[in-house]
């Protein structure tokens, strides 16, 4: 009886965690750019503010990930003309 609701709840939680991780990587990417001194972000609650602060505290993305992003950008310089 509890199987389906429990799986659904776990799946929803996993999706929320994945979205948060993508958001953290995006913020870290912005902060990795050499000409960026800060990023303007908006938090809708205390939990989101903590996530934003934690992402910023982790610092720049690793060089290998930034290089991978650069390779994609060189291959597709204007993906949405």
MDAnalysis code that builds the backbone (N, CA, C; Angstrom):
import MDAnalysis as mda
import numpy as np

u = mda.Universe.empty(243, n_residues=81, atom_resindex=np.repeat(np.arange(81), 3), trajectory=True)
u.add_TopologyAttr("name", ["N", "CA", "C"] * 81)
u.add_TopologyAttr("resid", np.arange(1, 82))
u.add_TopologyAttr("resname", ["UNK", "UNK", "UNK", "UNK", "UNK", "UNK", "UNK", "UNK", "UNK", "UNK", "UNK", "UNK", "UNK", "UNK", "UNK", "UNK", "UNK", "UNK", "UNK", "UNK", "UNK", "UNK", "UNK", "UNK", "UNK", "UNK", "UNK", "UNK", "UNK", "UNK", "UNK", "UNK", "UNK", "UNK", "UNK", "UNK", "UNK", "UNK", "UNK", "UNK", "UNK", "UNK", "UNK", "UNK", "UNK", "UNK", "UNK", "UNK", "UNK", "UNK", "UNK", "UNK", "UNK", "UNK", "UNK", "UNK", "UNK", "UNK", "UNK", "UNK", "UNK", "UNK", "UNK", "UNK", "UNK", "UNK", "UNK", "UNK", "UNK", "UNK", "UNK", "UNK", "UNK", "UNK", "UNK", "UNK", "UNK", "UNK", "UNK", "UNK", "UNK"])
u.atoms.positions = np.array([
    [0.812, -1.195, 0.000],
    [0.000, 0.000, 0.000],
    [0.859, 1.264, 0.000],
    [1.947, 1.266, 0.756],
    [2.782, 2.458, 0.830],
    [3.835, 2.493, -0.264],
    [3.971, 1.400, -1.014],
    [5.047, 1.316, -1.999],
    [5.031, 2.427, -3.032],
    [3.906, 2.604, -3.706],
    [3.847, 3.601, -4.778],
    [4.022, 5.026, -4.257],
    [3.312, 5.440, -3.197],
    [3.523, 6.805, -2.686],
    [4.960, 7.031, -2.204],
    [5.548, 6.010, -1.602],
    [6.925, 6.160, -1.116],
    [7.890, 6.319, -2.285],
    [7.681, 5.520, -3.345],
    [8.546, 5.657, -4.524],
    [8.368, 7.014, -5.180],
    [7.124, 7.465, -5.259],
    [6.856, 8.777, -5.859],
    [7.528, 9.883, -5.050],
    [7.418, 9.806, -3.726],
    [8.037, 10.823, -2.868],
    [9.555, 10.808, -3.027],
    [10.141, 9.610, -3.098],
    [11.595, 9.499, -3.263],
    [12.015, 10.052, -4.623],
    [11.231, 9.756, -5.653],
    [11.537, 10.257, -6.983],
    [11.443, 11.775, -7.035],
    [10.421, 12.339, -6.412],
    [10.276, 13.795, -6.367],
    [11.443, 14.431, -5.633],
    [11.851, 13.810, -4.526],
    [12.983, 14.336, -3.752],
    [14.257, 14.285, -4.591],
    [14.446, 13.219, -5.330],
    [15.637, 13.100, -6.178],
    [15.639, 14.179, -7.256],
    [14.464, 14.458, -7.847],
    [14.385, 15.526, -8.858],
    [14.703, 16.887, -8.254],
    [14.186, 17.148, -7.051],
    [14.485, 18.438, -6.397],
    [15.975, 18.551, -6.117],
    [16.596, 17.473, -5.667],
    [18.032, 17.493, -5.383],
    [18.836, 17.730, -6.658],
    [18.412, 17.113, -7.766],
    [19.116, 17.303, -9.042],
    [19.002, 18.747, -9.506],
    [17.805, 19.347, -9.358],
    [17.643, 20.759, -9.743],
    [18.532, 21.647, -8.889],
    [18.597, 21.365, -7.588],
    [19.439, 22.168, -6.693],
    [20.905, 22.034, -7.080],
    [21.319, 20.824, -7.437],
    [22.714, 20.612, -7.828],
    [23.031, 21.375, -9.111],
    [22.094, 21.350, -10.088],
    [22.322, 22.115, -11.322],
    [22.430, 23.600, -11.017],
    [21.571, 24.090, -10.144],
    [21.616, 25.504, -9.779],
    [22.922, 25.866, -9.105],
    [23.406, 24.981, -8.247],
    [24.681, 25.235, -7.567],
    [25.818, 25.270, -8.575],
    [25.818, 24.328, -9.530],
    [26.869, 24.335, -10.555],
    [26.783, 25.600, -11.402],
    [25.576, 26.040, -11.715],
    [25.423, 27.258, -12.513],
    [25.991, 28.457, -11.772],
    [25.690, 28.572, -10.498],
    [26.233, 29.700, -9.717],
    [27.752, 29.613, -9.635],
    [28.262, 28.408, -9.431],
    [29.715, 28.251, -9.354],
    [30.363, 28.573, -10.696],
    [29.679, 28.235, -11.808],
    [30.203, 28.565, -13.129],
    [30.317, 30.071, -13.289],
    [29.270, 30.780, -12.919],
    [29.295, 32.246, -13.021],
    [30.443, 32.804, -12.188],
    [30.586, 32.307, -10.974],
    [31.647, 32.809, -10.092],
    [33.037, 32.375, -10.543],
    [33.119, 31.417, -11.466],
    [34.408, 30.957, -11.989],
    [34.965, 31.879, -13.064],
    [34.131, 32.740, -13.601],
    [34.551, 33.603, -14.702],
    [35.478, 34.705, -14.177],
    [36.602, 34.925, -14.844],
    [37.609, 35.842, -14.314],
    [37.153, 37.297, -14.179],
    [36.208, 37.731, -14.988],
    [35.778, 39.126, -14.920],
    [34.552, 39.333, -14.033],
    [34.117, 38.288, -13.349],
    [32.941, 38.383, -12.480],
    [33.411, 38.541, -11.038],
    [32.997, 39.626, -10.423],
    [33.361, 39.869, -9.029],
    [32.283, 39.368, -8.070],
    [31.069, 39.223, -8.562],
    [29.972, 38.752, -7.721],
    [28.785, 38.409, -8.585],
    [27.864, 37.669, -8.026],
    [26.670, 37.268, -8.760],
    [25.440, 37.719, -7.979],
    [24.496, 38.280, -8.689],
    [23.253, 38.706, -8.057],
    [22.288, 37.532, -8.121],
    [21.822, 37.118, -6.962],
    [20.889, 35.991, -6.894],
    [19.727, 36.375, -5.993],
    [18.648, 35.686, -6.162],
    [17.480, 35.938, -5.324],
    [17.054, 34.652, -4.642],
    [16.805, 34.717, -3.374],
    [16.355, 33.544, -2.617],
    [14.911, 33.768, -2.184],
    [14.119, 32.719, -2.281],
    [12.721, 32.824, -1.893],
    [12.472, 32.352, -0.468],
    [13.514, 31.876, 0.175],
    [13.367, 31.424, 1.559],
    [14.718, 31.139, 2.172],
    [14.698, 30.828, 3.446],
    [15.947, 30.586, 4.161],
    [16.701, 29.374, 3.613],
    [15.968, 28.325, 3.269],
    [16.627, 27.119, 2.756],
    [17.358, 27.421, 1.450],
    [16.721, 28.182, 0.577],
    [17.360, 28.520, -0.686],
    [18.561, 29.445, -0.458],
    [18.451, 30.346, 0.479],
    [19.571, 31.220, 0.805],
    [20.762, 30.403, 1.300],
    [20.498, 29.398, 2.110],
    [21.586, 28.522, 2.585],
    [22.239, 27.783, 1.416],
    [21.420, 27.310, 0.461],
    [21.960, 26.631, -0.721],
    [22.854, 27.574, -1.527],
    [22.393, 28.808, -1.703],
    [23.175, 29.792, -2.455],
    [24.514, 30.061, -1.774],
    [24.475, 30.232, -0.467],
    [25.705, 30.499, 0.278],
    [26.651, 29.307, 0.230],
    [26.101, 28.113, 0.334],
    [26.939, 26.905, 0.290],
    [27.596, 26.755, -1.083],
    [26.851, 27.042, -2.142],
    [27.423, 26.946, -3.494],
    [28.552, 27.954, -3.668],
    [28.348, 29.165, -3.201],
    [29.386, 30.196, -3.316],
    [30.610, 29.823, -2.488],
    [30.396, 29.227, -1.337],
    [31.511, 28.859, -0.466],
    [32.370, 27.755, -1.081],
    [31.781, 26.955, -1.967],
    [32.552, 25.886, -2.606],
    [33.521, 26.440, -3.640],
    [33.327, 27.689, -4.051],
    [34.264, 28.332, -4.963],
    [34.033, 27.962, -6.408],
    [35.055, 28.216, -7.201],
    [34.982, 27.994, -8.644],
    [34.840, 26.512, -8.958],
    [34.329, 26.252, -10.144],
    [34.255, 24.870, -10.617],
    [35.656, 24.353, -10.892],
    [35.845, 23.044, -10.868],
    [37.164, 22.479, -11.189],
    [37.567, 22.818, -12.629],
    [38.860, 22.954, -12.845],
    [39.369, 23.322, -14.166],
    [38.926, 22.359, -15.255],
    [38.904, 21.064, -14.965],
    [38.527, 20.106, -16.004],
    [37.080, 20.311, -16.450],
    [36.201, 20.672, -15.539],
    [34.810, 20.932, -15.897],
    [34.689, 22.227, -16.700],
    [35.429, 23.248, -16.296],
    [35.423, 24.507, -17.054],
    [35.973, 24.301, -18.464],
    [37.002, 23.475, -18.604],
    [37.560, 23.185, -19.927],
    [36.551, 22.428, -20.786],
    [35.790, 21.526, -20.177],
    [34.757, 20.800, -20.921],
    [33.676, 21.759, -21.419],
    [33.289, 22.712, -20.593],
    [32.308, 23.712, -21.003],
    [32.874, 24.552, -22.143],
    [34.133, 24.932, -22.048],
    [34.773, 25.713, -23.117],
    [34.777, 24.947, -24.440],
    [35.066, 23.628, -24.383],
    [35.073, 22.828, -25.615],
    [33.686, 22.822, -26.263],
    [32.654, 22.701, -25.461],
    [31.289, 22.727, -25.998],
    [30.996, 24.100, -26.601],
    [31.414, 25.151, -25.898],
    [31.164, 26.505, -26.394],
    [31.882, 26.751, -27.719],
    [33.105, 26.258, -27.868],
    [33.837, 26.438, -29.118],
    [33.145, 25.690, -30.249],
    [32.565, 24.537, -29.915],
    [31.889, 23.748, -30.950],
    [30.536, 24.369, -31.320],
    [29.838, 24.922, -30.353],
    [28.527, 25.531, -30.563],
    [28.540, 26.956, -30.009],
    [29.166, 27.908, -30.708],
    [29.344, 29.247, -30.146],
    [28.048, 30.050, -29.976],
    [27.034, 29.729, -30.747],
    [25.789, 30.466, -30.658],
    [24.630, 29.465, -30.747],
    [24.354, 28.745, -29.654],
    [23.367, 27.666, -29.711],
    [21.926, 28.136, -29.873],
    [21.661, 29.396, -29.629],
    [20.285, 29.900, -29.724],
    [20.271, 31.226, -30.481],
    [20.517, 31.157, -31.812],
    [20.593, 32.413, -32.575],
    [19.265, 33.146, -32.641],
])
